[in-house]
Structure formats: C-alpha cells, structure tokens
Amino acid sequence: MSLRERTLPERTLPVRPSPPPVPPGRPGSRRSGSRWPVTGALAVLLLVGMTALGPLLQGTGWWWLMAVEAGAVLVVSAGIRSLGPQPWVVPLAGAGVVVGSVTLLFGGGTGVLWLVPTGDTIDRFRTLVDAGIASVQSQGTPADPVTGILFLLCVGAGAIAVLMDTLALTLRVPALAGLPVLVPVGVPGLILDNGADKLTLVLTAAAFLLLLRVDVLGRRGGRPAGRLGLARPGTGAVLVGGLAIATALSLSVVVPNLPGDGRVGGRATGPLLFGDGVSAMVNLGQDLRSSQAGAALHYRTSAAQPPYLKLLTLDRFVGPSWTARLEPTNTGNTVDAIDRPPGLSAQVATTEESTQVVIDGVASAWLPTPGAATKVSGLVGAWYWNGPTGTISSTNSSTRGQKYTVTSLVLQPTPEQLRAATGRYPVSVDSSLRLPRNSPLIIEQTARAVTSGTATPYDAAVALQEYLRGNEFTYDTTAPVADGYDGGGVDVVGTFLAVKRGYCVHFASAMAVMARSLGIPARIAIGYLPGSRSSNPIEGRDRFNVDAHDLHSWPELYFTGIGWLPFEPTPGRGTVPSYTQPTGPSIPLGGAVAGVPSTAPRPFNDSGQALPTGGGSATTPGSDTGTPARVALILGALVIVLAVPGGIRLLRRRRRRRDLARGTAGGAEAWRELVDTAVDFGVDVRATETPRELAARIGALPGLTGTGGAVAGAALGRLLAAAERHRYGRPAAGAPQPELLGDLDTVSMRISMGASTAARWRARLLPASLWLFLRERGRAPVTDA
Amino acid sequence: MSVPPAGATTDAPSGVPTQRATGIHSAPETGPGTDAGPDVEPDLALGLDLVAEAGRAIVRNVETVIAGKHPAVVTALTVLLAEGHLLIEDVPGVGKTMLAKALARSVDCSVSRIQFTPDLLPSDVTGVSVFNQVDRRFEFKPGAIFANIVIGDEINRASPKTQSALLECMEERQVTVDGATYLLPLPFTVVATQNPIEMEGTYALPEAQRDRFMARISMGYPDTTSELAMLDSRDTSSPLAGIDAVVTGVQLRAMMTAARGVFASSAVKQYAVDIVRATRSDKDLRLGASPRATLQLIRAAKAQSALQGRDFVLPDDIDALAVAVLGHRLVASSRVLGHQHQDSSPLLEDIVRRILAATPVPLGVSGRP
C-alpha cells in the first residue's frame, strides 16, 4: 500500500534517537563562507537605520562618514571571522578598527603611526567629546555637524556595528541585532516632536526582516535548528516580542512626557513656527522645555539696549484661550514704509535704531522685528505690516534664510507722560478689554488687591509687574505641564495665580488678563528675548545670538497718547523696560543684581556663552537633562532589560543552591538546577524523555566526555540517582543531600567548559531555561497521595 | 501415538511434582492463601542487592551457553522473577530452547519440557487419572505441566484444545482433572517457543491466549563473534552439561517476593496506563493492549527494578519492557498490515516504540524531566 509505504518510515523511527553530541560551539570557524550575506544584511540595516538621523543634521557628509566607519568594522570583522579564530577575537578586532580609524580621522596625527592612540589622542578625544556635547546642546536642528559631533557619530556607528556583528554572527542571535539600530532610529524621536521619518522606519524594519531572512537561509541545511534555543521559532518569537514590550515600556518611563498635541510640528521639517498662532503658547512652552536649543537668528543693532524681537500678537480670546487676530492682509502695507505705531503722540520721545537680522533657524510666516518698526529692507518675498497688532507677516514666503535690516523706533515715555495717560481709549482697542465669561474670580480679586492704592493705569501696571516679579512667584517651565495647566487661557491664569509657578506664558497672560480686568487694554506679544552677546563686534556693533530658548512672551498694555507698551512680568527673564522703573534706568536682570530672584533660569548675560537651561533643574532635577544623558538613560534601560533574564536565572540558581546547602531541598531541586543549566547551554528537553535519557544526553556533552569527564560523569550519576529516587521512589525518599551541591557544581562547570564562549554568554544573558515553563503547561506532577 | 514429551525429561528432579500434587489433592479447593504447602518454607523477601547479585549470577550462568544475547536473557529472567510466562518467538535454531533450558537449569528447581505436536492431548499436559488395580482406586498421574519451569516447544503446533489446556494452567496455576483440582508448584513459569515463519500445519495462538504471556522476546541471529565462539565451544560437548544451578528454588521465591515489594509510584503507574491507553486509540492498531497488559507491565518493571537493586520503578523500566510486554498483544490494522503474510511482529514493535516516543513522561513528585 502506497500510503503505508510513504508514511511508515517516518513513524518507525528508532526509539528516541539521541542526537549526536553537540559540536563545541565555534560558529565562526564552521561555515564562514555563508556569513558574508549576513554581514551584508547587517550593513544594509545599519546604513538605513543611520539615515534616520537625517532630520537632525545638515548635509549628508556625516552619513558617509558613519557608513565608512560601520562598513570598515563589518568587513574587517567578517574577514577575520572567515580565518576561523576564537570567537571572542572578532569583536575585539572590530573594536580595534573603531579605535584605529577614529584615531586616524580625529587624532590629528597624535597616534603612533596615526593609528594607535596615545595620551595626547585621548586628551584630544576628550576635548572633541566635550565640544560635541556642547554643540549638540547649543545647536538647533538641523545641526551643523561640527567635528565634535562627527566624532561622536563616528564612534557611535563603529560601536553599533561591533555590537550588531557580535550579536548576529558571534552569538548568532540576529533578532537581537536589531536592538542597536534602535539608537539612531530612536534619537530623532527624542529631539523632534514627530520623530524619525516614517519612510526610514519602514525601510529599517524591512532591512531587519531581510537580515532575519538571510540568516535563516544561511542556517538551512547546516546546523540543526535546535542547536541554539533561540533558533527555534517559538522561543525566538516569544523572546523578541517580550523584549520589544519591555523596551517600549522602559522607554516610555525614561523619556520625558512631552505634551504632544497634534498641532505641534517639528521645527525643521514640519509646519512653520506659529503657523496659525492658535497653539503658539503651547508651542513656545515646548521650545523652552526642549533640551535642544536650535539657533534661531542673530543680529547686530545700533540700539544701546538689545531689543526684544516680536513675532506675533495674541489679542483675542477664543473660548478661554489667547489667539492671534488674523486679518486680511492689506497689500498696500508693504514693509518699505510702515506707519507710525497707532496711538503714539508726538510728545513721546523716540529714537530711531537700525537692526540687521540674519535668520538661522526660524521658519515662520511672522517676521521677528524689534517693536515699532518703521521700515524693513532686504526681505525676499512679499511681506506686509499690520498696524493694529504691530506685526509683519508674509503671504508667500517665510523667514527661512532671510537677511534684513529693520529700522525701528524705541519709545522713551517719561513716567509723567505715563501717569498722565488716563484719557479715553480709542474704539480700536476696545476689543483688548474683553475677558471671557466665567473668568476665574481670583484674577480680578488679585488684580484689585495688588493695585490697591494706585491712582493711574500706569501705576497699576507697574504694581502688577512688580507683583509678578516678586518672590512669591517661581519660574518653572515644567510644573505647569506636570500639573496640567499649560497654556495661557484665563482658566490657566486662575490656576497659575494660586500655584505661583510657571513660565513666561503664564506671567504674560496673567498680567494681560489682570490688566484687562482693571480696564487697561492689554494683549500678549510673542517673540524672542534679546539673546546673548557674542564678542566679535563689527563696526562697533556686537553680534547677538538668539536661539530657541530665547522664545518669550510678554504683555503689552495700551496707554492713551503713547500706544502699546511692552512690560516684563516674568522673573529672571529679559529686561525690565526703563519706563516701568519710575526711579531709574533699565536694569539688566541677572543673578548678580540685588533684589532679583537668583533663580534666574536663563539670565541675559554678556559672556556670549549659551548656558544650558537651568530654571527647571532647580525644582525638578533630571527633567532638563541633556540629550547625551537621556541617551545614556535609554541605553541603561536597555542594559537593564537585557540583564533581566540572566538576573532571574541567577537568583533562581542562588535560591536553589542555598536550599540545597541548608538541606531544605533534595535531589529533585538539584536535578532541576542541572537541567536548567543544560538547557541554558542548548540542550533540548523533551516531555517524552525520562530523566535517565536526559542524563545520557547531558553526559554526552563535550565538557563531560573529554579528559576529566569521568569525575563529572560520576557526579552526574549521583545527581540522577537522587532525582529519580525523589521523583519516583517511595514518598519518604528525597532526604536532603547537601553533598549534591558539589556534584552539581562539578557537572555545571564541565558543561560550561565544553561550551563555546558565545554559548556561555548566551547562557548567562539569555538563559533558555526561563522558557521551560512554557513547555510544561498541562504537565501537572503526579503525586503519591 | 505415543506421547513424546510425556513426563519430566531427564533434567527434572523426579518426584517433586507428584509429592506436591498429592499433598494438595486431599484439599482440592484450598484457597490461594495456603498455596505455601507444609513442606515449603514461607516466602522470604531477599534484600534487593542480593536479588541483583543473584540475578547477575543467573545471567552470567545462562550466558555461558548463549553468548551475545544479553537483553533477551535479562528479559527472560525478569519475566521469571515477575512470575509471568515467556513466549520466545523466532526462527528455528537460534537458541530458543537453549535459553529456556539454561535459565531453568540455573535455578535449582524442577523443569519439564513438552514438545508440542498436533496430536498432543490435553491430558498429556495436565496429567491423567489412572485406575490402580492394586488399590482399586483412581490415581492421578501428573502431566508435564507439574514443574517449576515448563518449556513448551513449538507451542503453535499443538491443537487448539491442547493449547487452551496449557493456557488455563498458566493463568490459574492449577490443574483440574475429573473434578479434582491440583495446585501447580511454585514458582511456576511456562517458557514457550514458537516459530513465526512456518505456517504449515500450525495453529496460531489466538489473541486471548497470547495475552497470557507476560512478554514475548525474539532471539535474533548471533553476531559473527558469538557465532564463531559458539562453533568452538559446541564442537565437542553439549554446553548445557556445564551448567549448574546458581540459586535454589527457595532463593528464587524469595527473589520473587522481593520483586513484588518494589515500589511503583503514581507517576510511573500513570505512565504505564498512558502507554497502554495509547495503544487502544492508535489508528494503526486494530486491537490494543488489555488491562492485564498494564498489570503485567508494572509487574515486569518491578522485577527489572529488583534485578537492578533498585526499590522503586523508573519510567525507564517501563520503556525498556514495553516492547516485550505489549508487542505480542497488539493486532495491527489491516491498513498498515496490508496483504503481507509476513510476520507482523517487527511492525507491531515499531508501533510500540513510536507510542513510547510520543508519550510524555509524568513528572513525578514535582518539577522537570
């Protein structure tokens, strides 16, 4: 019968064939010819993964550098592996390539033969690392890949290549080789709001699948699939899935919780900054909290006092929130001649100043200009001014790459003029008195309390500013987010006045809302602080660098006969306008000035050195840590995740050994530990197998057959006898046998000795015995009642 | 026709069966509790290390005449110790009878040999009542079955009637003639041989009767070395002449008692039941193994454990014996059997091995395999 003839041979296999003794794992020397495809797949995966850094860096040169570095590591590793050395030689050689190439490229000739690093090279590297980290912290995105950054990228690419090569080819767990690629793929997600390019992610995933496929093809026909526990599809799937979940969980804990509403776009590739103005405040807060301070612009000005640069005005409430008034653009209002600011009478002293602005990183349809501009020249595209809001915007262009000169008026009203400004407000500013219905009572109550005893709107405004700048309030960019009152709406202001923690949005909004509640027209301006002075004056004009951390908002109040005047209620930020200081000239605010809160987060200073944001760190340590620290945190989390299986196994082993030593566990426990050890080293466990049969296979392991194996064999026999007696003997059997501990150690050591280095590490880090329980489902022990 | 094997052969110490039979004759319906006759010492359980040592001595003794057949010899001894009956099935001339004889002679007890032929009568096996002219009364003449070890050669040549008489004795361990019941001596073991190839003029044992044998083994051909050695040793004399008993009948009974006392854990019993049940639901089998098979599997496993000096049964004992104990009780389905007229034993043994390989081993008290 054909059926029988076809099926019988399969069924009538000899009873429980023992597999041939496992060859000592020396993977590199066995089938080196088939490893090159895996190396190729690794290279593809790494090169694709590195492109994910694209949005962060300018140009493409950095990618080629990383590609050459990673390629060199992979090729040299594969070449050395094909020579068949000890497995541990290959990662060492890869690391050597990294060190040598980095010394060659960045060592500046300090290395011996340009390749071997010396003490000078180390110093040089340290400088490069510091410079790279500083550069990463100070630059916006896309960053200019300066030498320090290139150095970090190069070392990182080399290290990842070594790690991937070791995982995929030395340890033969290509599924885990995908983990290091998460570093370049994951970093953009930490810096940019929308993370890496979706296409890059898809391509990286495809490259990962290609790697797995190539590896599977390479394994076919050669080694038995059961050699590595991980090679079995079930175990591998469980392992990778589990690691993925664990990694995702740990990352979500480590990465700070950025308020990501859908309206926020990335600065480099996404929508324009403040494109619609609706989310401007939230947007601003994010920029302040971001660890990346991208360069926004720089300028030189003729003014003695560096100006605030205003982008847009929020003067309307939509619901409880501030929004920009979007009026139809009057195409007659070209920027070559801008009207005098509304409401500004001739009595108020003004000086005309000119400011040359060069945009570095801002992408916006609103033009950053000093207040009260009268003329802008040098712009590309069609730009128009809006009189009531005092803003300049474009219909068809953006600020990107613009270089322009602004002529503007600096208002210098005297306190007397301000105190006299009590007349009726024009109709055009009536809308700037409105407050949403149901505004929290605390706003008006506070405003009244603070301004009691003031006679004029000006005095009231100064009192409000002084109140907000007082010691009761703390500048904090993170507390509002953490406590859920971010933004600038009236309800938020209510909370803010009670909590007294917040940042510029809250201070500005609070002052504007309180002023409105007192009947003073008020609105909010959003723009940049004057930035930091850098010390290379041209024609006597210092250069000022403005970055994303200088984003700011401040209130503007209207005074009859003078117009809109900016105030500065945020403690520790910017400069207090001189006209709000009835007694003297304007005071640059800084930690050195008495009476000013020394918690100044980002004092305006003249050193030209961009300081890392510090305001939040005083109150919430760790929330403002730099990117390297965050990457370190993530890597640490990964290490912890990777260490979990081995740790569990270690604890289990310790517990069993302790129980054995104390005599609270018998032969069964010793046997369980032995079997787990064997499983860790790749021995397969079958449900249909008796302990004796398993012992025979363990005894056939390389470590127990060579010289000295007889002792281990005898120990194995004692362990087996004890286990059998405990399991199948009379219930009273199974007395504690502390001497089994020695036997257990003997056998375990021999098993380990006979295994390859890779297998030993795998047993340590990814003990397959942890997954044994999956196979014991439904196998309840049969007990003798 | 004369009765070729009638009575004890020269191997058997004469008189023992008669005495024992007569002793019981007066009380035919004695319960099993009294089967230890007044002339027999009470059973003594031997220490298991002594059992193992004695077992090794027997095996060594047997192997002086049958070289290179260690597994068959050990299985045969196991069955003897487990108080079962052994069926040796193989082609002629491989030493079936030699094994049976050597085993029997290694133990100092009565042995009889019956050569089965188609005209062998049941009374030739069991015995017959003869009228004694002097005493003017019927007198029971015990048949060849009254021996501690009965060698039944070519059992499938006898008529079904004779076969069933023998098999009744095997199961009941007693003989009933003319309404009187005679207990058989202890130990009592039938070692039967049969030739699987020759079908002409034979009456294959029905399934129900094969079931009475605890185990079936086959000898197989000796390897070259053993066959050459045999040529040298058998050239001059009969090897059996050099065999002496190494244990007494009393010792053998003590060994049996010890074997009976071996512990079989629930896990092991579960394993045996799992295996036997698997034979009943296997699609390649028309008839699975009986509950008696389970019982005998455990018994044989106990004996094997005792022979290894171990006081508990391991799943490995079950594994080692399952083919011998279960193989001959199974009937392959016609689907796998096909139209082959060949011996189906190898096929059935393969099926048993396959079932063994697929049956999970219970974990015992707790923990992992």
Contacts between the chains, C-beta under 8 A, distances in Angstrom:
chain1	res1	chain2	res2	distance
A	1	B	335	7.3
A	1	B	338	4.9
A	3	B	335	7.5
A	4	B	335	6.9
A	4	B	336	5.2
A	4	B	338	6.0
A	8	B	336	7.0
A	8	B	350	7.9
A	11	B	284	7.7
A	11	B	350	7.3
A	11	B	351	7.7
A	11	B	354	5.1
A	12	B	350	3.8
A	12	B	351	7.8
A	12	B	353	7.3
A	12	B	354	6.4
A	13	B	354	7.4
A	13	B	357	7.2
A	14	B	353	7.2
A	15	B	319	7.6
A	15	B	353	4.1
A	15	B	356	5.8
A	15	B	357	5.7
A	16	B	356	7.5
A	16	B	357	5.2
A	668	B	364	7.7
A	668	B	365	6.4
A	668	B	366	6.5
A	668	B	367	5.1
A	669	B	367	7.7
A	671	B	367	7.2
A	671	B	368	7.5
A	672	B	367	4.9
A	672	B	368	5.3
A	675	B	368	5.1
A	675	B	369	7.2
A	676	B	368	7.8
A	685	B	368	7.1
A	685	B	369	6.0
A	686	B	369	7.2
A	687	B	360	4.1
A	687	B	361	6.9
A	687	B	369	6.6
A	688	B	356	7.7
A	688	B	357	5.9
A	688	B	358	6.2
A	688	B	359	6.0
A	688	B	360	5.4
A	688	B	361	6.2
A	689	B	361	6.4
A	689	B	369	5.6
A	690	B	314	6.7
A	690	B	315	4.3
A	690	B	316	4.9
A	690	B	319	6.6
A	690	B	361	5.1
A	690	B	369	7.1
A	691	B	369	6.2
A	692	B	314	6.6
A	692	B	316	4.7
A	693	B	316	7.2
A	694	B	369	6.0
A	724	B	312	7.8
A	724	B	314	5.7
A	725	B	312	6.9
A	726	B	364	7.5
A	726	B	365	6.4
A	727	B	265	7.6
A	727	B	267	6.9
A	727	B	363	7.3
A	727	B	364	3.0
A	727	B	365	5.4
A	727	B	367	7.2
A	728	B	265	4.7
A	728	B	267	6.1
A	728	B	268	5.7
A	728	B	312	5.3
A	728	B	313	6.6
A	728	B	314	5.6
A	728	B	315	7.2
A	728	B	364	5.4
A	729	B	263	6.6
A	729	B	265	7.1
A	729	B	311	7.3
A	729	B	312	4.2
A	730	B	263	4.9
A	730	B	265	7.9
A	730	B	311	7.3
A	730	B	312	6.3
A	731	B	365	7.8
A	733	B	312	7.6
A	734	B	365	7.2
A	772	B	368	6.6
A	776	B	363	7.7
A	776	B	368	7.0
A	779	B	360	6.4
A	779	B	362	7.7
A	779	B	363	5.7
A	780	B	363	7.6
A	781	B	267	7.4
A	781	B	362	7.3
A	781	B	363	4.3
A	781	B	364	6.2
A	781	B	365	6.0
A	781	B	366	4.4
A	781	B	367	6.8
A	782	B	265	7.6
A	782	B	266	4.9
A	782	B	267	4.0
A	782	B	270	4.8
A	782	B	362	4.4
A	782	B	363	6.8
A	782	B	364	6.8
A	783	B	266	6.6
A	783	B	365	5.8
A	783	B	366	7.4
A	784	B	265	5.5
A	784	B	266	4.8
A	784	B	267	7.9
A	784	B	365	7.4
A	785	B	266	7.6
